[in-house]
Structures are given as structure tokens and as C-alpha cells.
Amino acid sequence: MSEIFVRNILDIIEAKGGKADDEGLAFAQQLIRSFSCPKNPEIEQFLHRNAIDFARKRQAITYFVLDDNDDLIAYFALTHKAVKIDGSRLSKTVRRGLDRHAERAPDGDGYNASAFLVAQFGKNAAYGRENPLTGNRLMEQAIQALRAAQHLVGGGIVYLECEDEPHLIGFYTNKANRFRSLTFFLVS
């Protein structure tokens, strides 16, 4: 398997002073134009329309997964969000876990938390060779980035939203990825 490299979009588009570097911005745009995801146009549209602007505003940070030729294999985008978690149908075990990372809501039955969101996640269908990256390995790269963020700023809750499709839910909840399917989890 060829080596892969994960690069934060901001490291590519910004110079040392925090301003856009024309060469870096052009490279980021070239990577973005090379990405295609016909199975899920929303993943492609986010990258093409929002990734640079959201990164500049610090709303969501995109990470490019590149091969050793700087070709785009995949990407993921991460952000954080204040969430209210409905606690009415959670098990005692899940509640104990939330007690470590969230505050009880004033009403006593839910939780308020700052959570990390895996906002976008996708492999490049236009990648010119056989894609060396499995979905599980791509998720592993996203989790590594989240662990680094948690080490710097704290936090323990990570979530994602996906279509109610059995194969997607099976992927996210498999033994490697370990997400739980909690459709009632977030209130807003």
C-alpha cells in the first residue's frame, strides 16, 4: 500500500501570517476540483462549494488524505457543535459515560455538551489508481485528528449524522469504527 498523508486545508491555503498564500490556495483548489463522489453528491458539493470558506471562518476544517504524489485519495471535515442530548431513552451505562463529558440539562433529563462532529467523509471516485484507503482506515485518520483536538482542548463526545441506510449504519457502527446508532440522541 502506498503511503498516505493527512493535511489540514489551513496548512495548505494559509501562509505564516494567517493570510491566504496564492500558491497554497491554488493547490487546494486543484485538489478540490479533482474530487468526485457520484454515489453521494452532497459530499462532493461540500468540498467544491464550502471547504475553503468554512475553513477560513473556522466553521469546519477539511483534511485532505493524499498519496505520495499529492493526489487526493479522500477527505474528511471536522467541526464542533453545542448539542442537547435527549436522555429519556438512554441506558444507565450511556448516562454514566455522558456524565464524564457533558453537563446535565436544567430540566434534569438531558445533557448539554460541546461535541465534535465528523461533518463530511468521503473517498475520491476520480482517484486515478486503485484507492489504497479503506473506509475504516479513513475513519481511523479522522479519529486520530479528533484525538489530537481532544488532547488540546478536551471533550469526549464525537458524533456524525448519516442517512438511515443499513449499509452506512453498519459501517459506522462496526467494530473498527465503534459509533452507536442513536437516532434519538440529539435534540438540536
PyRosetta script that sets phi, psi and omega in degrees:
from pyrosetta import init, pose_from_sequence

init()
pose = pose_from_sequence("MSEIFVRNILDIIEAKGGKADDEGLAFAQQLIRSFSCPKNPEIEQFLHRNAIDFARKRQAITYFVLDDNDDLIAYFALTHKAVKIDGSRLSKTVRRGLDRHAERAPDGDGYNASAFLVAQFGKNAAYGRENPLTGNRLMEQAIQALRAAQHLVGGGIVYLECEDEPHLIGFYTNKANRFRSLTFFLVS")
pose.set_psi(1, 135.4)
pose.set_omega(1, 178.2)
pose.set_phi(2, -70.0)
pose.set_psi(2, 157.8)
pose.set_omega(2, 179.2)
pose.set_phi(3, -70.4)
pose.set_psi(3, 149.5)
pose.set_omega(3, 175.8)
pose.set_phi(4, -121.9)
pose.set_psi(4, 154.1)
pose.set_omega(4, -180.0)
pose.set_phi(5, -133.3)
pose.set_psi(5, 136.6)
pose.set_omega(5, 177.6)
pose.set_phi(6, -107.1)
pose.set_psi(6, 125.2)
pose.set_omega(6, -178.5)
pose.set_phi(7, -127.4)
pose.set_psi(7, 129.0)
pose.set_omega(7, 175.5)
pose.set_phi(8, -68.8)
pose.set_psi(8, 132.8)
pose.set_omega(8, -178.9)
pose.set_phi(9, -56.8)
pose.set_psi(9, -34.8)
pose.set_omega(9, -179.8)
pose.set_phi(10, -66.9)
pose.set_psi(10, -34.0)
pose.set_omega(10, 177.1)
pose.set_phi(11, -65.9)
pose.set_psi(11, -24.7)
pose.set_omega(11, 179.8)
pose.set_phi(12, -85.8)
pose.set_psi(12, -45.6)
pose.set_omega(12, -170.9)
pose.set_phi(13, -89.6)
pose.set_psi(13, -15.3)
pose.set_omega(13, -176.2)
pose.set_phi(14, -109.6)
pose.set_psi(14, 139.5)
pose.set_omega(14, 173.8)
pose.set_phi(15, -82.8)
pose.set_psi(15, -179.7)
pose.set_omega(15, -176.5)
pose.set_phi(16, -55.9)
pose.set_psi(16, -32.3)
pose.set_omega(16, -178.0)
pose.set_phi(17, -83.2)
pose.set_psi(17, 4.1)
pose.set_omega(17, 179.2)
pose.set_phi(18, 83.0)
pose.set_psi(18, 9.7)
pose.set_omega(18, 178.4)
pose.set_phi(19, -106.1)
pose.set_psi(19, 158.2)
pose.set_omega(19, -178.5)
pose.set_phi(20, -62.2)
pose.set_psi(20, 135.4)
pose.set_omega(20, 174.5)
pose.set_phi(21, -100.5)
pose.set_psi(21, 121.4)
pose.set_omega(21, -175.3)
pose.set_phi(22, -55.1)
pose.set_psi(22, -42.9)
pose.set_omega(22, -179.5)
pose.set_phi(23, -66.7)
pose.set_psi(23, -43.4)
pose.set_omega(23, 178.7)
pose.set_phi(24, -65.4)
pose.set_psi(24, -41.8)
pose.set_omega(24, 178.4)
pose.set_phi(25, -62.9)
pose.set_psi(25, -42.6)
pose.set_omega(25, 178.4)
pose.set_phi(26, -62.8)
pose.set_psi(26, -39.3)
pose.set_omega(26, 178.7)
pose.set_phi(27, -66.3)
pose.set_psi(27, -42.8)
pose.set_omega(27, 178.1)
pose.set_phi(28, -61.6)
pose.set_psi(28, -43.1)
pose.set_omega(28, 179.0)
pose.set_phi(29, -64.4)
pose.set_psi(29, -37.2)
pose.set_omega(29, 176.9)
pose.set_phi(30, -63.4)
pose.set_psi(30, -44.0)
pose.set_omega(30, 177.8)
pose.set_phi(31, -60.9)
pose.set_psi(31, -45.5)
pose.set_omega(31, -178.5)
pose.set_phi(32, -61.6)
pose.set_psi(32, -44.6)
pose.set_omega(32, 180.0)
pose.set_phi(33, -62.9)
pose.set_psi(33, -26.3)
pose.set_omega(33, -177.9)
pose.set_phi(34, -80.0)
pose.set_psi(34, -6.4)
pose.set_omega(34, -174.3)
pose.set_phi(35, -91.0)
pose.set_psi(35, 136.1)
pose.set_omega(35, 177.0)
pose.set_phi(36, -140.5)
pose.set_psi(36, 139.9)
pose.set_omega(36, 176.4)
pose.set_phi(37, -145.3)
pose.set_psi(37, 78.8)
pose.set_omega(37, -177.1)
pose.set_phi(38, -64.8)
pose.set_psi(38, -23.9)
pose.set_omega(38, 179.6)
pose.set_phi(39, -70.0)
pose.set_psi(39, -28.6)
pose.set_omega(39, -179.9)
pose.set_phi(40, -143.5)
pose.set_psi(40, 89.4)
pose.set_omega(40, -177.1)
pose.set_phi(41, -57.9)
pose.set_psi(41, -26.6)
pose.set_omega(41, 179.4)
pose.set_phi(42, -61.5)
pose.set_psi(42, -37.9)
pose.set_omega(42, 179.1)
pose.set_phi(43, -65.1)
pose.set_psi(43, -43.0)
pose.set_omega(43, 178.3)
pose.set_phi(44, -66.8)
pose.set_psi(44, -44.8)
pose.set_omega(44, -177.6)
pose.set_phi(45, -63.2)
pose.set_psi(45, -39.9)
pose.set_omega(45, 177.9)
pose.set_phi(46, -57.3)
pose.set_psi(46, -50.2)
pose.set_omega(46, -177.3)
pose.set_phi(47, -62.3)
pose.set_psi(47, -46.8)
pose.set_omega(47, -176.4)
pose.set_phi(48, -68.9)
pose.set_psi(48, -36.5)
pose.set_omega(48, -172.4)
pose.set_phi(49, -101.7)
pose.set_psi(49, -29.2)
pose.set_omega(49, -167.9)
pose.set_phi(50, -122.1)
pose.set_psi(50, -21.2)
pose.set_omega(50, -168.7)
pose.set_phi(51, -56.4)
pose.set_psi(51, -48.5)
pose.set_omega(51, -177.3)
pose.set_phi(52, -67.9)
pose.set_psi(52, -47.8)
pose.set_omega(52, -178.8)
pose.set_phi(53, -62.8)
pose.set_psi(53, -45.1)
pose.set_omega(53, 179.3)
pose.set_phi(54, -63.3)
pose.set_psi(54, -37.2)
pose.set_omega(54, 178.5)
pose.set_phi(55, -67.2)
pose.set_psi(55, -44.4)
pose.set_omega(55, 179.0)
pose.set_phi(56, -60.5)
pose.set_psi(56, -36.7)
pose.set_omega(56, 179.5)
pose.set_phi(57, -85.1)
pose.set_psi(57, -4.9)
pose.set_omega(57, -178.3)
pose.set_phi(58, 63.9)
pose.set_psi(58, 29.8)
pose.set_omega(58, 177.2)
pose.set_phi(59, -82.6)
pose.set_psi(59, -37.1)
pose.set_omega(59, 176.4)
pose.set_phi(60, -157.2)
pose.set_psi(60, 140.7)
pose.set_omega(60, -179.2)
pose.set_phi(61, -110.1)
pose.set_psi(61, 126.7)
pose.set_omega(61, 178.9)
pose.set_phi(62, -93.2)
pose.set_psi(62, 139.8)
pose.set_omega(62, 176.2)
pose.set_phi(63, -118.1)
pose.set_psi(63, 125.0)
pose.set_omega(63, 177.2)
pose.set_phi(64, -90.2)
pose.set_psi(64, 134.5)
pose.set_omega(64, 172.6)
pose.set_phi(65, -104.5)
pose.set_psi(65, 114.9)
pose.set_omega(65, -172.6)
pose.set_phi(66, -115.7)
pose.set_psi(66, 153.3)
pose.set_omega(66, 172.5)
pose.set_phi(67, -88.4)
pose.set_psi(67, -175.7)
pose.set_omega(67, -177.2)
pose.set_phi(68, -73.5)
pose.set_psi(68, -2.2)
pose.set_omega(68, 172.7)
pose.set_phi(69, -103.1)
pose.set_psi(69, 9.6)
pose.set_omega(69, -175.9)
pose.set_phi(70, 63.0)
pose.set_psi(70, 30.1)
pose.set_omega(70, 172.6)
pose.set_phi(71, -90.9)
pose.set_psi(71, 142.0)
pose.set_omega(71, -177.3)
pose.set_phi(72, -77.8)
pose.set_psi(72, 118.2)
pose.set_omega(72, 178.5)
pose.set_phi(73, -92.7)
pose.set_psi(73, -41.7)
pose.set_omega(73, -174.9)
pose.set_phi(74, -165.5)
pose.set_psi(74, 175.8)
pose.set_omega(74, 172.9)
pose.set_phi(75, -152.0)
pose.set_psi(75, 162.4)
pose.set_omega(75, 169.2)
pose.set_phi(76, -144.7)
pose.set_psi(76, 154.6)
pose.set_omega(76, 179.1)
pose.set_phi(77, -127.1)
pose.set_psi(77, 138.3)
pose.set_omega(77, -177.7)
pose.set_phi(78, -124.9)
pose.set_psi(78, 149.7)
pose.set_omega(78, 174.4)
pose.set_phi(79, -153.6)
pose.set_psi(79, -179.2)
pose.set_omega(79, 174.6)
pose.set_phi(80, -129.4)
pose.set_psi(80, 155.4)
pose.set_omega(80, -172.4)
pose.set_phi(81, -153.3)
pose.set_psi(81, 141.6)
pose.set_omega(81, 171.8)
pose.set_phi(82, -78.5)
pose.set_psi(82, 130.3)
pose.set_omega(82, -178.1)
pose.set_phi(83, -132.0)
pose.set_psi(83, 152.4)
pose.set_omega(83, 170.4)
pose.set_phi(84, -112.0)
pose.set_psi(84, 127.1)
pose.set_omega(84, -176.2)
pose.set_phi(85, -106.4)
pose.set_psi(85, 124.7)
pose.set_omega(85, 177.3)
pose.set_phi(86, -71.6)
pose.set_psi(86, 116.8)
pose.set_omega(86, -177.6)
pose.set_phi(87, -94.7)
pose.set_psi(87, 0.7)
pose.set_omega(87, -171.5)
pose.set_phi(88, -65.3)
pose.set_psi(88, -27.6)
pose.set_omega(88, -178.0)
pose.set_phi(89, -117.7)
pose.set_psi(89, 20.7)
pose.set_omega(89, -179.5)
pose.set_phi(90, -90.4)
pose.set_psi(90, 145.5)
pose.set_omega(90, 177.4)
pose.set_phi(91, -71.6)
pose.set_psi(91, 164.3)
pose.set_omega(91, 177.9)
pose.set_phi(92, -62.1)
pose.set_psi(92, -36.1)
pose.set_omega(92, 179.9)
pose.set_phi(93, -64.0)
pose.set_psi(93, -44.8)
pose.set_omega(93, 179.0)
pose.set_phi(94, -66.6)
pose.set_psi(94, -39.9)
pose.set_omega(94, 177.7)
pose.set_phi(95, -60.6)
pose.set_psi(95, -42.1)
pose.set_omega(95, 178.4)
pose.set_phi(96, -61.4)
pose.set_psi(96, -40.3)
pose.set_omega(96, 177.3)
pose.set_phi(97, -63.7)
pose.set_psi(97, -42.0)
pose.set_omega(97, 178.8)
pose.set_phi(98, -67.8)
pose.set_psi(98, -31.0)
pose.set_omega(98, 178.3)
pose.set_phi(99, -60.2)
pose.set_psi(99, -26.0)
pose.set_omega(99, 179.2)
pose.set_phi(100, -78.7)
pose.set_psi(100, -23.2)
pose.set_omega(100, -170.9)
pose.set_phi(101, -125.4)
pose.set_psi(101, 1.1)
pose.set_omega(101, -175.8)
pose.set_phi(102, -144.6)
pose.set_psi(102, 162.6)
pose.set_omega(102, 175.2)
pose.set_phi(103, -97.4)
pose.set_psi(103, 144.5)
pose.set_omega(103, 172.9)
pose.set_phi(104, -66.0)
pose.set_psi(104, 136.9)
pose.set_omega(104, 177.2)
pose.set_phi(105, -69.2)
pose.set_psi(105, 152.4)
pose.set_omega(105, 179.8)
pose.set_phi(106, -54.3)
pose.set_psi(106, -30.2)
pose.set_omega(106, 179.4)
pose.set_phi(107, -74.5)
pose.set_psi(107, -10.1)
pose.set_omega(107, 174.5)
pose.set_phi(108, 85.9)
pose.set_psi(108, -12.6)
pose.set_omega(108, -175.8)
pose.set_phi(109, -108.4)
pose.set_psi(109, -5.9)
pose.set_omega(109, -179.3)
pose.set_phi(110, -128.1)
pose.set_psi(110, -171.8)
pose.set_omega(110, -179.2)
pose.set_phi(111, -135.0)
pose.set_psi(111, 146.6)
pose.set_omega(111, 170.6)
pose.set_phi(112, -111.1)
pose.set_psi(112, 133.3)
pose.set_omega(112, -176.8)
pose.set_phi(113, -151.2)
pose.set_psi(113, 156.4)
pose.set_omega(113, 167.3)
pose.set_phi(114, -98.0)
pose.set_psi(114, 121.7)
pose.set_omega(114, -173.6)
pose.set_phi(115, -125.1)
pose.set_psi(115, 150.5)
pose.set_omega(115, 173.5)
pose.set_phi(116, -86.2)
pose.set_psi(116, 139.4)
pose.set_omega(116, -179.9)
pose.set_phi(117, -118.4)
pose.set_psi(117, 124.8)
pose.set_omega(117, 167.7)
pose.set_phi(118, -79.3)
pose.set_psi(118, 95.6)
pose.set_omega(118, -168.6)
pose.set_phi(119, -78.6)
pose.set_psi(119, -37.9)
pose.set_omega(119, 179.0)
pose.set_phi(120, -143.8)
pose.set_psi(120, 154.8)
pose.set_omega(120, -172.2)
pose.set_phi(121, -165.1)
pose.set_psi(121, 115.6)
pose.set_omega(121, -179.3)
pose.set_phi(122, -167.2)
pose.set_psi(122, 151.9)
pose.set_omega(122, 176.8)
pose.set_phi(123, -96.5)
pose.set_psi(123, 150.5)
pose.set_omega(123, -177.2)
pose.set_phi(124, -84.4)
pose.set_psi(124, 111.5)
pose.set_omega(124, 178.5)
pose.set_phi(125, -69.6)
pose.set_psi(125, -20.3)
pose.set_omega(125, -178.8)
pose.set_phi(126, -91.2)
pose.set_psi(126, 4.3)
pose.set_omega(126, 178.6)
pose.set_phi(127, -58.5)
pose.set_psi(127, 130.3)
pose.set_omega(127, -169.0)
pose.set_phi(128, -70.1)
pose.set_psi(128, -14.4)
pose.set_omega(128, 180.0)
pose.set_phi(129, -125.7)
pose.set_psi(129, -179.3)
pose.set_omega(129, 175.4)
pose.set_phi(130, -63.0)
pose.set_psi(130, 127.5)
pose.set_omega(130, -175.7)
pose.set_phi(131, -69.3)
pose.set_psi(131, 120.0)
pose.set_omega(131, -177.8)
pose.set_phi(132, -79.6)
pose.set_psi(132, -1.2)
pose.set_omega(132, -171.5)
pose.set_phi(133, -107.1)
pose.set_psi(133, 121.4)
pose.set_omega(133, 172.2)
pose.set_phi(134, -81.2)
pose.set_psi(134, 163.0)
pose.set_omega(134, 175.4)
pose.set_phi(135, -60.5)
pose.set_psi(135, -39.7)
pose.set_omega(135, 179.1)
pose.set_phi(136, -63.5)
pose.set_psi(136, -38.9)
pose.set_omega(136, 179.9)
pose.set_phi(137, -70.1)
pose.set_psi(137, -35.4)
pose.set_omega(137, 175.6)
pose.set_phi(138, -63.5)
pose.set_psi(138, -43.5)
pose.set_omega(138, 177.3)
pose.set_phi(139, -62.9)
pose.set_psi(139, -38.0)
pose.set_omega(139, 177.2)
pose.set_phi(140, -59.0)
pose.set_psi(140, -39.5)
pose.set_omega(140, 177.9)
pose.set_phi(141, -65.3)
pose.set_psi(141, -41.3)
pose.set_omega(141, 178.0)
pose.set_phi(142, -64.5)
pose.set_psi(142, -42.4)
pose.set_omega(142, 179.9)
pose.set_phi(143, -65.1)
pose.set_psi(143, -37.8)
pose.set_omega(143, 176.8)
pose.set_phi(144, -61.2)
pose.set_psi(144, -42.2)
pose.set_omega(144, 177.6)
pose.set_phi(145, -64.0)
pose.set_psi(145, -39.4)
pose.set_omega(145, 178.7)
pose.set_phi(146, -67.3)
pose.set_psi(146, -39.1)
pose.set_omega(146, 177.3)
pose.set_phi(147, -61.3)
pose.set_psi(147, -39.6)
pose.set_omega(147, 177.2)
pose.set_phi(148, -62.8)
pose.set_psi(148, -42.8)
pose.set_omega(148, 178.0)
pose.set_phi(149, -64.5)
pose.set_psi(149, -42.3)
pose.set_omega(149, 179.2)
pose.set_phi(150, -63.6)
pose.set_psi(150, -36.4)
pose.set_omega(150, 178.7)
pose.set_phi(151, -65.0)
pose.set_psi(151, -36.5)
pose.set_omega(151, -178.6)
pose.set_phi(152, -79.4)
pose.set_psi(152, -39.3)
pose.set_omega(152, -171.5)
pose.set_phi(153, -123.8)
pose.set_psi(153, -4.8)
pose.set_omega(153, -177.8)
pose.set_phi(154, 88.8)
pose.set_psi(154, -169.5)
pose.set_omega(154, -179.5)
pose.set_phi(155, 98.2)
pose.set_psi(155, 150.7)
pose.set_omega(155, -177.8)
pose.set_phi(156, -141.8)
pose.set_psi(156, -5.0)
pose.set_omega(156, -176.8)
pose.set_phi(157, -101.8)
pose.set_psi(157, 127.9)
pose.set_omega(157, 176.6)
pose.set_phi(158, -127.5)
pose.set_psi(158, 133.3)
pose.set_omega(158, 177.8)
pose.set_phi(159, -141.1)
pose.set_psi(159, 168.6)
pose.set_omega(159, 173.3)
pose.set_phi(160, -147.1)
pose.set_psi(160, 161.8)
pose.set_omega(160, 176.4)
pose.set_phi(161, -119.4)
pose.set_psi(161, 138.7)
pose.set_omega(161, 177.3)
pose.set_phi(162, -146.1)
pose.set_psi(162, 166.5)
pose.set_omega(162, 177.1)
pose.set_phi(163, -63.8)
pose.set_psi(163, 150.7)
pose.set_omega(163, 179.1)
pose.set_phi(164, -79.0)
pose.set_psi(164, 70.5)
pose.set_omega(164, -177.9)
pose.set_phi(165, -122.2)
pose.set_psi(165, 125.1)
pose.set_omega(165, -173.7)
pose.set_phi(166, -52.8)
pose.set_psi(166, -40.1)
pose.set_omega(166, -177.9)
pose.set_phi(167, -69.6)
pose.set_psi(167, -35.7)
pose.set_omega(167, 176.8)
pose.set_phi(168, -67.9)
pose.set_psi(168, -47.0)
pose.set_omega(168, 179.5)
pose.set_phi(169, -61.7)
pose.set_psi(169, -41.3)
pose.set_omega(169, 177.0)
pose.set_phi(170, -60.5)
pose.set_psi(170, -39.7)
pose.set_omega(170, 178.6)
pose.set_phi(171, -64.9)
pose.set_psi(171, -49.8)
pose.set_omega(171, -176.1)
pose.set_phi(172, -68.8)
pose.set_psi(172, -27.9)
pose.set_omega(172, -177.5)
pose.set_phi(173, -99.6)
pose.set_psi(173, 7.4)
pose.set_omega(173, -179.7)
pose.set_phi(174, -67.2)
pose.set_psi(174, 171.8)
pose.set_omega(174, -176.2)
pose.set_phi(175, -60.4)
pose.set_psi(175, -32.0)
pose.set_omega(175, -179.3)
pose.set_phi(176, -73.6)
pose.set_psi(176, -40.5)
pose.set_omega(176, -173.8)
pose.set_phi(177, -92.0)
pose.set_psi(177, -32.9)
pose.set_omega(177, 168.7)
pose.set_phi(178, 61.8)
pose.set_psi(178, 23.1)
pose.set_omega(178, 171.7)
pose.set_phi(179, -75.4)
pose.set_psi(179, 155.7)
pose.set_omega(179, 175.0)
pose.set_phi(180, -107.0)
pose.set_psi(180, 143.3)
pose.set_omega(180, 177.8)
pose.set_phi(181, -85.5)
pose.set_psi(181, 107.7)
pose.set_omega(181, -178.3)
pose.set_phi(182, -131.4)
pose.set_psi(182, 81.7)
pose.set_omega(182, -175.4)
pose.set_phi(183, -65.6)
pose.set_psi(183, -20.7)
pose.set_omega(183, -179.2)
pose.set_phi(184, -98.5)
pose.set_psi(184, 6.5)
pose.set_omega(184, -170.0)
pose.set_phi(185, -60.2)
pose.set_psi(185, -53.6)
pose.set_omega(185, -173.5)
pose.set_phi(186, -98.3)
pose.set_psi(186, 133.1)
pose.set_omega(186, 175.6)
pose.set_phi(187, -83.3)
pose.set_psi(187, -43.9)
pose.set_omega(187, 175.7)
pose.set_phi(188, -166.3)
pose.dump_pdb("model.pdb")
